[in-house]
Amino acid sequence: MASILAVDDQKVMRELVNAVLAAEGHQVTTAEDGVEALALAREHSFDLVLSDINMPNMNGISLVSKLRRLD
């Protein structure tokens, strides 16, 4: 199955997304903001990134922009 990075500043949303996707057999990693997500993406390869838009430290739009610049 897919390796998925789920990014949301609300813990309950991260837990919900994790539970639903893991139940389908996916490997889910969570991050609470764009800064943490970007650091994880630099260390690991993900098939899919699901991100909230409004987050502290780095929003979802900035995160996607920076992810696209990674190899």
CYANA upper distance limits for C-alpha pairs under 8 A (distance plus 0.5 A):
  1 MET  CA     25 GLY  CA      6.65
  1 MET  CA     26 HIS  CA      5.62
  1 MET  CA     27 GLN  CA      7.70
  2 ALA  CA     26 HIS  CA      5.67
  2 ALA  CA     27 GLN  CA      6.75
  2 ALA  CA     46 PHE  CA      8.28
  2 ALA  CA     47 ASP  CA      6.36
  2 ALA  CA     48 LEU  CA      7.92
  3 SER  CA     26 HIS  CA      6.63
  3 SER  CA     27 GLN  CA      5.28
  3 SER  CA     28 VAL  CA      6.54
  3 SER  CA     29 THR  CA      8.29
  3 SER  CA     45 SER  CA      8.29
  3 SER  CA     46 PHE  CA      5.61
  3 SER  CA     47 ASP  CA      5.77
  3 SER  CA     48 LEU  CA      7.20
  4 ILE  CA     26 HIS  CA      7.58
  4 ILE  CA     27 GLN  CA      6.62
  4 ILE  CA     28 VAL  CA      5.37
  4 ILE  CA     29 THR  CA      6.71
  4 ILE  CA     46 PHE  CA      6.07
  4 ILE  CA     47 ASP  CA      6.40
  4 ILE  CA     48 LEU  CA      5.37
  4 ILE  CA     49 VAL  CA      6.27
  4 ILE  CA     50 LEU  CA      7.98
  5 LEU  CA     28 VAL  CA      6.42
  5 LEU  CA     29 THR  CA      5.38
  5 LEU  CA     30 THR  CA      6.15
  5 LEU  CA     31 ALA  CA      7.91
  5 LEU  CA     37 ALA  CA      8.04
  5 LEU  CA     46 PHE  CA      6.94
  5 LEU  CA     48 LEU  CA      6.83
  5 LEU  CA     49 VAL  CA      5.20
  5 LEU  CA     50 LEU  CA      6.71
  6 ALA  CA     14 ARG  CA      7.11
  6 ALA  CA     17 VAL  CA      7.67
  6 ALA  CA     18 ASN  CA      7.99
  6 ALA  CA     28 VAL  CA      7.50
  6 ALA  CA     29 THR  CA      6.74
  6 ALA  CA     30 THR  CA      5.29
  6 ALA  CA     31 ALA  CA      6.87
  6 ALA  CA     49 VAL  CA      6.43
  6 ALA  CA     50 LEU  CA      5.29
  6 ALA  CA     51 SER  CA      6.47
  7 VAL  CA     14 ARG  CA      7.40
  7 VAL  CA     30 THR  CA      6.26
  7 VAL  CA     31 ALA  CA      5.30
  7 VAL  CA     32 GLU  CA      6.17
  7 VAL  CA     33 ASP  CA      6.63
  7 VAL  CA     34 GLY  CA      7.64
  7 VAL  CA     37 ALA  CA      7.13
  7 VAL  CA     49 VAL  CA      8.06
  7 VAL  CA     50 LEU  CA      6.58
  7 VAL  CA     51 SER  CA      5.09
  7 VAL  CA     52 ASP  CA      6.63
  8 ASP  CA     13 MET  CA      7.14
  8 ASP  CA     14 ARG  CA      6.44
  8 ASP  CA     30 THR  CA      8.40
  8 ASP  CA     31 ALA  CA      7.08
  8 ASP  CA     32 GLU  CA      5.57
  8 ASP  CA     33 ASP  CA      6.59
  8 ASP  CA     51 SER  CA      6.66
  8 ASP  CA     52 ASP  CA      5.65
  8 ASP  CA     55 MET  CA      7.48
  9 ASP  CA     14 ARG  CA      8.35
  9 ASP  CA     31 ALA  CA      8.26
  9 ASP  CA     32 GLU  CA      4.95
  9 ASP  CA     33 ASP  CA      6.14
  9 ASP  CA     52 ASP  CA      8.17
  9 ASP  CA     55 MET  CA      6.23
  9 ASP  CA     56 PRO  CA      7.87
 10 GLN  CA     14 ARG  CA      7.04
 10 GLN  CA     32 GLU  CA      7.61
 11 LYS  CA     15 GLU  CA      6.67
 11 LYS  CA     32 GLU  CA      7.92
 12 VAL  CA     16 LEU  CA      6.60
 13 MET  CA     17 VAL  CA      6.59
 14 ARG  CA     18 ASN  CA      6.49
 14 ARG  CA     30 THR  CA      6.89
 14 ARG  CA     31 ALA  CA      8.31
 14 ARG  CA     32 GLU  CA      8.36
 15 GLU  CA     19 ALA  CA      6.53
 16 LEU  CA     20 VAL  CA      6.73
 17 VAL  CA     21 LEU  CA      6.57
 18 ASN  CA     22 ALA  CA      6.23
 18 ASN  CA     28 VAL  CA      6.41
 18 ASN  CA     29 THR  CA      8.18
 18 ASN  CA     30 THR  CA      8.01
 19 ALA  CA     23 ALA  CA      6.50
 20 VAL  CA     24 GLU  CA      7.25
 21 LEU  CA     25 GLY  CA      7.20
 21 LEU  CA     26 HIS  CA      6.08
 21 LEU  CA     27 GLN  CA      8.23
 21 LEU  CA     28 VAL  CA      7.51
 22 ALA  CA     26 HIS  CA      5.34
 22 ALA  CA     27 GLN  CA      6.65
 22 ALA  CA     28 VAL  CA      6.88
 30 THR  CA     37 ALA  CA      8.22
 31 ALA  CA     36 GLU  CA      6.20
 31 ALA  CA     37 ALA  CA      5.79
 32 GLU  CA     36 GLU  CA      7.17
 32 GLU  CA     37 ALA  CA      7.95
 33 ASP  CA     37 ALA  CA      6.74
 33 ASP  CA     55 MET  CA      6.45
 33 ASP  CA     56 PRO  CA      6.94
 33 ASP  CA     57 ASN  CA      7.14
 33 ASP  CA     58 MET  CA      6.81
 33 ASP  CA     59 ASN  CA      7.71
 34 GLY  CA     38 LEU  CA      6.42
 34 GLY  CA     55 MET  CA      7.89
 34 GLY  CA     56 PRO  CA      8.46
 34 GLY  CA     57 ASN  CA      7.32
 34 GLY  CA     58 MET  CA      5.14
 34 GLY  CA     59 ASN  CA      6.42
 34 GLY  CA     60 GLY  CA      6.92
 34 GLY  CA     62 SER  CA      8.18
 34 GLY  CA     63 LEU  CA      5.81
 35 VAL  CA     39 ALA  CA      6.87
 35 VAL  CA     57 ASN  CA      7.08
 35 VAL  CA     58 MET  CA      6.36
 35 VAL  CA     63 LEU  CA      8.18
 36 GLU  CA     40 LEU  CA      6.78
 37 ALA  CA     41 ALA  CA      6.60
 37 ALA  CA     63 LEU  CA      8.28
 38 LEU  CA     42 ARG  CA      6.72
 38 LEU  CA     63 LEU  CA      7.31
 38 LEU  CA     66 LYS  CA      8.08
 38 LEU  CA     67 LEU  CA      7.34
 39 ALA  CA     43 GLU  CA      7.11
 40 LEU  CA     44 HIS  CA      6.50
 41 ALA  CA     45 SER  CA      6.67
 41 ALA  CA     46 PHE  CA      7.58
 41 ALA  CA     67 LEU  CA      8.00
 42 ARG  CA     70 LEU  CA      8.01
 51 SER  CA     60 GLY  CA      6.27
 52 ASP  CA     59 ASN  CA      8.12
 52 ASP  CA     60 GLY  CA      6.14
 53 ILE  CA     59 ASN  CA      6.07
 53 ILE  CA     60 GLY  CA      4.63
 53 ILE  CA     61 ILE  CA      6.79
 54 ASN  CA     59 ASN  CA      5.89
 54 ASN  CA     60 GLY  CA      6.97
 55 MET  CA     59 ASN  CA      5.29
 55 MET  CA     60 GLY  CA      7.43
 58 MET  CA     62 SER  CA      6.77
 58 MET  CA     63 LEU  CA      7.02
 59 ASN  CA     63 LEU  CA      6.71
 60 GLY  CA     64 VAL  CA      6.67
 61 ILE  CA     65 SER  CA      6.78
 62 SER  CA     66 LYS  CA      6.73
 63 LEU  CA     67 LEU  CA      6.53
 64 VAL  CA     68 ARG  CA      6.67
 65 SER  CA     69 ARG  CA      7.40
 66 LYS  CA     70 LEU  CA      7.43
